[in-house]
Amino acid sequence: MKHEELTSLIIGICISIHEKLGPGLLESVYEELICYELAKRNIPYVRQKGIPVIYDGVRFDIGFRADIIVDDHILLEIKSIEKILPVHFKIALSYLKLLRLEVGLLINFNVVLLKEGISRLVASNTRTYNTNQDLK
């Protein structure tokens, strides 16, 4: 599956979950439900993957964890907070770089309409794109 198809599928799953349950749940609940939906579709994923830091040729397992990595291609970082801050984008972009992934989704479920909480991240040029424009 291409990045575009896979991110569209993930966004659709998240929108469906949000429409059924709404905002205000813990991030772990949304994570569990997303993984359930991915498994139903036979889409491989890894949950809470450790992210090592390689420095000076030495591997450090410092405790960073990616929420979900879908099909070894897409980083999915889940939030359920009042507002996404610039630091959340920086952290997700750092995870992309450390994992050597190109595309990520940063999704905040604590919004009235989920399309307002979805951001697409592209590491190759370290720019972030908000999918709100794509969903309107």
KOLVO-753277 format. One line per 3 residues: their letters; for each residue x, y, z of N, C-alpha, C, O. Coordinates in nm, 3 decimals, padded with zeros to 5 digits. Example, Ala and Ser with C-alpha at 12.3 -4.5 7.8 and 13.67 -1.06 7.14 Angstrom:
REM residues 2
as> 01.319,-00.569,00.780,01.230,-00.450,00.780,01.320,-00.330,00.780,01.424,-00.332,00.846; 01.285,-00.225,00.708,01.367,-00.106,00.714,01.290,00.003,00.787,01.341,00.114,00.804
REM end
This chain:
REM residues 136
mkh> 00.084,-00.118,00.000,00.000,00.000,00.000,00.089,00.125,00.000,00.191,00.129,00.069; 00.052,00.225,-00.076,00.127,00.350,-00.081,00.101,00.432,00.045,00.001,00.412,00.114; 00.193,00.525,00.073,00.178,00.612,00.190,00.042,00.682,00.191,-00.025,00.688,00.294
eel> 00.002,00.734,00.075,-00.124,00.809,00.068,-00.243,00.721,00.100,-00.334,00.762,00.173; -00.243,00.600,00.045,-00.353,00.507,00.071,-00.357,00.466,00.218,-00.463,00.460,00.279; -00.240,00.439,00.272,-00.231,00.394,00.410,-00.269,00.506,00.507,-00.341,00.482,00.604
tsl> -00.221,00.627,00.482,-00.258,00.738,00.572,-00.408,00.767,00.561,-00.472,00.798,00.661; -00.464,00.758,00.442,-00.609,00.778,00.426,-00.688,00.673,00.502,-00.788,00.704,00.566; -00.642,00.550,00.497,-00.709,00.442,00.570,-00.701,00.465,00.720,-00.801,00.450,00.791
iig> -00.584,00.503,00.769,-00.566,00.529,00.913,-00.654,00.645,00.956,-00.719,00.637,01.060; -00.658,00.751,00.878,-00.741,00.867,00.910,-00.888,00.825,00.914,-00.962,00.866,01.003; -00.930,00.743,00.818,-01.068,00.694,00.818,-01.102,00.615,00.943,-01.209,00.630,01.000
ici> -01.009,00.529,00.985,-01.028,00.452,01.108,-01.043,00.546,01.227,-01.134,00.530,01.308; -00.955,00.643,01.236,-00.958,00.737,01.349,-01.086,00.819,01.350,-01.145,00.841,01.456; -01.129,00.864,01.234,-01.254,00.941,01.226,-01.372,00.855,01.270,-01.460,00.903,01.343
sih> -01.375,00.731,01.228,-01.484,00.641,01.267,-01.487,00.620,01.418,-01.594,00.624,01.479; -01.372,00.597,01.477,-01.364,00.579,01.623,-01.411,00.705,01.693,-01.488,00.699,01.789; -01.365,00.820,01.646,-01.400,00.947,01.708,-01.550,00.976,01.695,-01.612,01.026,01.789
ekl> -01.608,00.944,01.580,-01.751,00.965,01.561,-01.833,00.878,01.656,-01.938,00.921,01.705; -01.786,00.757,01.683,-01.859,00.665,01.771,-01.840,00.697,01.919,-01.934,00.684,01.997; -01.720,00.739,01.958,-01.690,00.757,02.101,-01.666,00.901,02.144,-01.678,00.934,02.262
gpg> -01.632,00.987,02.049,-01.609,01.127,02.081,-01.477,01.153,02.150,-01.395,01.062,02.167; -01.456,01.279,02.190,-01.333,01.316,02.259,-01.339,01.281,02.408,-01.444,01.243,02.460; -01.225,01.296,02.474,-01.223,01.287,02.619,-01.175,01.156,02.678,-01.161,01.145,02.800
lle> -01.148,01.056,02.595,-01.097,00.930,02.647,-00.945,00.936,02.658,-00.881,01.026,02.602; -00.888,00.842,02.728,-00.743,00.834,02.740,-00.681,00.797,02.605,-00.744,00.728,02.524; -00.559,00.842,02.583,-00.487,00.807,02.460,-00.477,00.656,02.442,-00.487,00.606,02.330
svy> -00.459,00.584,02.552,-00.444,00.438,02.544,-00.570,00.371,02.491,-00.562,00.266,02.427; -00.687,00.429,02.516,-00.812,00.374,02.465,-00.816,00.388,02.313,-00.846,00.293,02.242; -00.785,00.508,02.264,-00.783,00.529,02.119,-00.678,00.439,02.053,-00.703,00.383,01.947
eel> -00.563,00.425,02.116,-00.457,00.340,02.063,-00.505,00.195,02.051,-00.484,00.131,01.948; -00.569,00.146,02.154,-00.620,00.009,02.154,-00.722,-00.012,02.041,-00.718,-00.114,01.971; -00.811,00.083,02.024,-00.916,00.071,01.923,-00.860,00.081,01.781,-00.905,00.011,01.691
icy> -00.762,00.168,01.762,-00.697,00.180,01.631,-00.630,00.047,01.596,-00.642,-00.002,01.484; -00.558,-00.011,01.692,-00.492,-00.140,01.669,-00.593,-00.250,01.639,-00.568,-00.336,01.554; -00.705,-00.248,01.707,-00.812,-00.344,01.681,-00.860,-00.332,01.535,-00.875,-00.432,01.466
ela> -00.883,-00.208,01.492,-00.930,-00.185,01.354,-00.824,-00.223,01.251,-00.857,-00.277,01.146; -00.698,-00.197,01.280,-00.590,-00.237,01.188,-00.584,-00.389,01.177,-00.568,-00.443,01.068; -00.595,-00.457,01.291,-00.590,-00.604,01.292,-00.707,-00.663,01.213,-00.690,-00.762,01.141
krn> -00.827,-00.602,01.226,-00.943,-00.649,01.150,-00.917,-00.644,01.000,-00.971,-00.725,00.924; -00.834,-00.549,00.958,-00.805,-00.531,00.816,-00.675,-00.601,00.773,-00.629,-00.583,00.661; -00.618,-00.678,00.864,-00.492,-00.748,00.838,-00.379,-00.654,00.798,-00.296,-00.688,00.714
ipy> -00.377,-00.536,00.859,-00.270,-00.440,00.834,-00.170,-00.454,00.949,-00.206,-00.436,01.065; -00.045,-00.485,00.917,00.053,-00.505,01.024,00.084,-00.374,01.096,00.086,-00.266,01.037; 00.109,-00.387,01.224,00.145,-00.271,01.306,00.229,-00.317,01.424,00.228,-00.435,01.460
vrq> 00.301,-00.224,01.482,00.376,-00.247,01.605,00.334,-00.138,01.702,00.327,-00.020,01.667; 00.305,-00.178,01.822,00.255,-00.086,01.924,00.363,-00.060,02.029,00.433,-00.152,02.071; 00.377,00.066,02.070,00.471,00.107,02.173,00.614,00.059,02.143,00.682,00.002,02.229
kgi> 00.656,00.082,02.020,00.789,00.040,01.976,00.896,00.131,02.038,00.888,00.253,02.032; 00.995,00.067,02.098,01.107,00.142,02.152,01.187,00.208,02.041,01.205,00.151,01.934; 01.233,00.329,02.068,01.309,00.404,01.969,01.449,00.430,02.026,01.465,00.514,02.115
pvi> 01.549,00.359,01.975,01.684,00.382,02.026,01.745,00.509,01.967,01.703,00.556,01.861; 01.842,00.562,02.036,01.922,00.673,01.985,02.062,00.618,01.961,02.124,00.561,02.050; 02.110,00.636,01.838,02.246,00.594,01.804,02.333,00.720,01.806,02.311,00.814,01.731
ydg> 02.431,00.717,01.894,02.520,00.832,01.908,02.663,00.781,01.915,02.696,00.695,01.997; 02.747,00.834,01.828,02.888,00.796,01.826,02.904,00.646,01.808,02.996,00.583,01.862; 02.811,00.588,01.729,02.816,00.447,01.700,02.765,00.357,01.812,02.773,00.234,01.802
vrf> 02.713,00.417,01.918,02.664,00.340,02.032,02.513,00.354,02.040,02.458,00.463,02.025; 02.447,00.242,02.063,02.300,00.240,02.074,02.261,00.268,02.219,02.310,00.205,02.313; 02.169,00.365,02.235,02.116,00.398,02.367,01.965,00.374,02.366,01.892,00.433,02.287
dig> 01.921,00.287,02.454,01.778,00.263,02.471,01.732,00.353,02.585,01.734,00.315,02.702; 01.690,00.472,02.547,01.665,00.579,02.644,01.521,00.581,02.694,01.492,00.643,02.796; 01.432,00.515,02.626,01.294,00.510,02.673,01.193,00.577,02.581,01.075,00.586,02.616
fra> 01.237,00.626,02.464,01.141,00.680,02.370,01.055,00.567,02.316,01.105,00.456,02.294; 00.926,00.594,02.295,00.835,00.492,02.241,00.741,00.556,02.140,00.681,00.660,02.166; 00.730,00.491,02.025,00.632,00.533,01.924,00.500,00.467,01.958,00.498,00.348,01.992
dii> 00.391,00.540,01.950,00.260,00.482,01.983,00.230,00.363,01.892,00.211,00.252,01.940; 00.225,00.388,01.762,00.198,00.281,01.666,00.280,00.307,01.540,00.289,00.421,01.493; 00.339,00.202,01.487,00.402,00.209,01.355,00.324,00.113,01.267,00.316,-00.007,01.294
vdd> 00.266,00.167,01.161,00.178,00.090,01.074,00.256,00.044,00.950,00.314,00.124,00.877; 00.255,-00.087,00.930,00.313,-00.149,00.811,00.459,-00.107,00.787,00.502,-00.095,00.673; 00.533,-00.085,00.894,00.674,-00.044,00.888,00.696,00.084,00.807,00.808,00.112,00.764
hil> 00.589,00.164,00.788,00.602,00.284,00.705,00.549,00.413,00.767,00.602,00.521,00.741; 00.445,00.402,00.849,00.377,00.522,00.899,00.385,00.527,01.051,00.345,00.433,01.119; 00.436,00.637,01.102,00.436,00.663,01.246,00.301,00.724,01.282,00.256,00.818,01.217
lei> 00.238,00.671,01.385,00.111,00.726,01.433,00.127,00.764,01.579,00.142,00.677,01.665; 00.125,00.893,01.606,00.133,00.945,01.742,-00.004,00.996,01.783,-00.063,01.080,01.715; -00.053,00.944,01.894,-00.189,00.972,01.939,-00.186,01.063,02.060,-00.109,01.041,02.154
ksi> -00.269,01.164,02.057,-00.285,01.255,02.169,-00.432,01.269,02.203,-00.519,01.250,02.118; -00.458,01.304,02.328,-00.592,01.340,02.373,-00.573,01.453,02.472,-00.591,01.438,02.593; -00.536,01.569,02.416,-00.497,01.684,02.497,-00.571,01.808,02.449,-00.632,01.808,02.342
eki> -00.564,01.914,02.529,-00.636,02.036,02.496,-00.590,02.097,02.364,-00.671,02.143,02.284; -00.458,02.097,02.342,-00.405,02.160,02.222,-00.271,02.099,02.185,-00.186,02.075,02.271; -00.252,02.074,02.056,-00.122,02.029,02.007,-00.029,02.151,02.007,-00.063,02.257,01.953
lpv> 00.086,02.134,02.068,00.186,02.240,02.076,00.300,02.214,01.979,00.317,02.102,01.933; 00.378,02.316,01.948,00.492,02.296,01.858,00.586,02.184,01.904,00.645,02.115,01.821; 00.601,02.165,02.034,00.689,02.060,02.085,00.641,01.922,02.042,00.722,01.832,02.021
hfk> 00.509,01.902,02.029,00.457,01.772,01.987,00.499,01.741,01.843,00.530,01.627,01.810; 00.499,01.844,01.757,00.546,01.826,01.620,00.695,01.792,01.619,00.739,01.704,01.545; 00.773,01.862,01.702,00.917,01.839,01.707,00.949,01.698,01.754,01.037,01.632,01.699
ial> 00.877,01.652,01.856,00.899,01.516,01.906,00.866,01.414,01.797,00.944,01.322,01.772; 00.751,01.430,01.733,00.711,01.334,01.628,00.811,01.335,01.513,00.844,01.229,01.460; 00.859,01.452,01.474,00.958,01.459,01.366,01.090,01.393,01.409,01.157,01.330,01.327
syl> 01.126,01.409,01.535,01.246,01.341,01.586,01.229,01.190,01.581,01.322,01.118,01.545; 01.111,01.142,01.618,01.083,00.999,01.610,01.094,00.950,01.466,01.151,00.843,01.441; 01.040,01.027,01.372,01.052,00.988,01.231,01.198,00.975,01.191,01.237,00.878,01.125
kll> 01.277,01.071,01.230,01.419,01.071,01.195,01.490,00.952,01.259,01.566,00.882,01.191; 01.467,00.928,01.387,01.533,00.817,01.456,01.491,00.681,01.401,01.570,00.587,01.396; 01.365,00.672,01.360,01.313,00.546,01.304,01.340,00.533,01.155,01.316,00.428,01.096
rle> 01.389,00.639,01.094,01.414,00.644,00.949,01.286,00.621,00.870,01.284,00.548,00.771; 01.179,00.685,00.917,01.051,00.681,00.847,01.028,00.817,00.782,01.082,00.918,00.827; 00.950,00.818,00.678,00.924,00.941,00.603,00.796,01.011,00.646,00.791,01.134,00.649
vgl> 00.693,00.934,00.679,00.560,00.991,00.699,00.506,00.954,00.836,00.523,00.842,00.885; 00.440,01.051,00.897,00.375,01.027,01.025,00.244,01.102,01.035,00.220,01.198,00.962; 00.162,01.057,01.126,00.037,01.126,01.158,00.038,01.158,01.307,00.065,01.071,01.390
lin> 00.009,01.281,01.338,-00.008,01.326,01.476,-00.156,01.357,01.491,-00.208,01.449,01.428; -00.224,01.279,01.575,-00.370,01.291,01.583,-00.411,01.321,01.726,-00.382,01.245,01.819; -00.480,01.434,01.743,-00.534,01.472,01.873,-00.684,01.442,01.873,-00.762,01.503,01.800
fnv> -00.723,01.346,01.956,-00.863,01.305,01.964,-00.948,01.398,02.051,-01.071,01.384,02.054; -00.887,01.491,02.120,-00.962,01.578,02.211,-01.009,01.705,02.139,-00.979,01.817,02.181; -01.081,01.686,02.031,-01.138,01.795,01.952,-01.282,01.760,01.917,-01.321,01.643,01.922
vll> -01.361,01.861,01.881,-01.500,01.835,01.845,-01.509,01.758,01.714,-01.577,01.655,01.706; -01.439,01.806,01.611,-01.431,01.737,01.481,-01.288,01.687,01.464,-01.193,01.765,01.469; -01.273,01.558,01.443,-01.138,01.501,01.439,-01.052,01.561,01.329,-00.930,01.571,01.344
keg> -01.113,01.602,01.218,-01.031,01.659,01.110,-00.952,01.780,01.158,-00.850,01.815,01.098; -00.997,01.845,01.265,-00.924,01.959,01.322,-00.803,01.914,01.404,-00.718,01.996,01.438; -00.796,01.786,01.437,-00.688,01.735,01.521,-00.588,01.649,01.447,-00.503,01.586,01.510
isr> -00.595,01.646,01.314,-00.507,01.559,01.236,-00.399,01.641,01.166,-00.428,01.738,01.097; -00.275,01.599,01.187,-00.162,01.661,01.117,-00.078,01.553,01.054,-00.048,01.450,01.115; -00.039,01.577,00.930,00.048,01.485,00.858,00.189,01.541,00.863,00.210,01.660,00.840
lva> 00.284,01.454,00.894,00.424,01.495,00.906,00.506,01.427,00.798,00.488,01.308,00.771; 00.595,01.501,00.738,00.684,01.446,00.637,00.827,01.478,00.680,00.863,01.595,00.692; 00.906,01.376,00.704,01.040,01.395,00.757,01.143,01.430,00.652,01.245,01.491,00.684
snt> 01.119,01.394,00.527,01.222,01.414,00.425,01.260,01.560,00.408,01.373,01.592,00.371; 01.165,01.648,00.434,01.197,01.790,00.423,01.168,01.864,00.553,01.166,01.987,00.555; 01.146,01.790,00.660,01.119,01.843,00.794,01.011,01.951,00.797,01.013,02.040,00.883
rty> 00.919,01.944,00.705,00.803,02.033,00.708,00.684,01.953,00.756,00.678,01.832,00.737; 00.590,02.021,00.816,00.469,01.953,00.857,00.355,02.001,00.770,00.349,02.117,00.730; 00.266,01.910,00.742,00.147,01.942,00.664,00.026,01.905,00.747,00.019,01.796,00.803
ntn> -00.069,01.994,00.756,-00.190,01.967,00.830,-00.293,01.915,00.733,-00.320,01.979,00.631; -00.350,01.799,00.762,-00.444,01.738,00.671,-00.580,01.808,00.672,-00.668,01.770,00.595; -00.597,01.907,00.756,-00.724,01.978,00.758,-00.763,02.027,00.619,-00.879,02.021,00.580
qdl> -00.665,02.075,00.544,-00.694,02.124,00.411,-00.744,02.010,00.321,-00.830,02.030,00.236; -00.689,01.889,00.342,-00.729,01.775,00.260,-00.866,01.723,00.297,-00.932,01.660,00.215; -00.911,01.749,00.421,-01.034,01.691,00.468,-01.155,01.784,00.454,-01.268,01.739,00.471
k> -01.132,01.910,00.424,-01.243,02.006,00.413,-01.316,01.990,00.283,-01.412,02.063,00.258
REM end
